[in-house]
Amino acid sequence: MYDIGVVVVGTGFIGPVHIEALRRIGAHVVGVCDVAQEKAKQVAQAWGLPKVYFRYEDVLADPDVQVVHLCTPNRLHYGQAKAALEAGKHVLCEKPLAMNSTESAELVALAAKTGRVAAVDYNLRFYPLVIEARDMVQRGDVGEIFSVCGSYVQDWLFYPTDYNWRVLASEGGQLRAIADIGTHWLDMIHYITGLEVESVCADLKVVHPIRQRPTGEVETFAGKVQKIIPTEPVEITTEDHGAVLLRFKGGARGVLWCSQVTAGRKNCLRFELAGSKCALAFESESPNQMWIGHRERANEWLLRDPGLVSEAARRAITYPGGHNEGFPDTLKQAFKALYDYIAAGDYTAPPTYATFADGHREILLCEAILKSHQEQRWVNV
């Protein structure tokens, strides 16, 4: 049990996911905050939380709260993270960290000035076999990295009648598929390889320039199960899918395909990494196995088993081999890394989580990708 009070701000799809993961690691969830008062009460009651806040200022003024988890729309992240740091709270923010790199750079500087722990929820780097891939790279088993290719595809915005606040540039930013899910892939590749992207060439597309917006808001991923309700047409400028060519410092090359309109793919992140000694391939919808490719001997499948992986990956595994772990466990392991770090109290130690600096890097990438698409040319990051 961590003697650290935390409040989750926002009660959409990801808010209760945070609460569940926090409960699983033994964190003390003080309460939940949302301006939608009835929804906040429902979530608090469902999870047995002692406090419900309707104003963010009340969260920051509460001495029982040491950490805030920001699970709010993107446009609110900068202001809420800034206010939390200035109030002396530690912060975990959903991605993207801010709406532009000016805001994110200010947050990085403010986190350093206040000495507070400031994290971004790039939880997918906490799949045990992703950690194992990183360890293989670091110990030289993969060799020189030639290329990285992959994709992150979903279908929850497949129809023009599918709608969520993320499709609006005013709420989520000018990029959507790349910023929402592509940054998870980009963060994962940087985490595994240590490679820095130096330039990008992007081609993006809006498949549904007009979507039907319900008269009431729709929770993320809930479109397929909600009842039919009245709608109104709304113009969309954020991309539904697109490709990005990548040049890494040191000479490696890469390509990322992102889509939120690929039928049948619910939440599928893939990568294939080609090195001078072997190749690695991973898919998030089958996260308990990783393919290892060889030239002159049989290829391998590495199964997630604490007895078969490195110590680094073993620390992110709770159950024996054959007892599958997946997406919810990445949140659990991400939060455990964060709260172990806070509990240790040495904030000068190397971070074990994705930092605000990592979040800032992804925003710089997004801005270069958007500029490349708009100008139809290679753009330096």
PyMOL commands that set and color helices and strands:
alter all, ss='L'
color gray80, all
select helices_A, chain A and resi 14-24+37-47+56-61+74-86+101-114+123-126+128-138+165-167+169-172+177-193+311-314+327-344+356-375
alter helices_A, ss='H'
color red, helices_A
select strands_A, chain A and resi 5-9+28-33+51-53+67-70+90-93+118-120+145-153+197-205+210-214+231-235+241-248+253-259+268-275+279-283+289-293+300-303+379-380
alter strands_A, ss='S'
color yellow, strands_A
deselect
rebuild
show_as cartoon
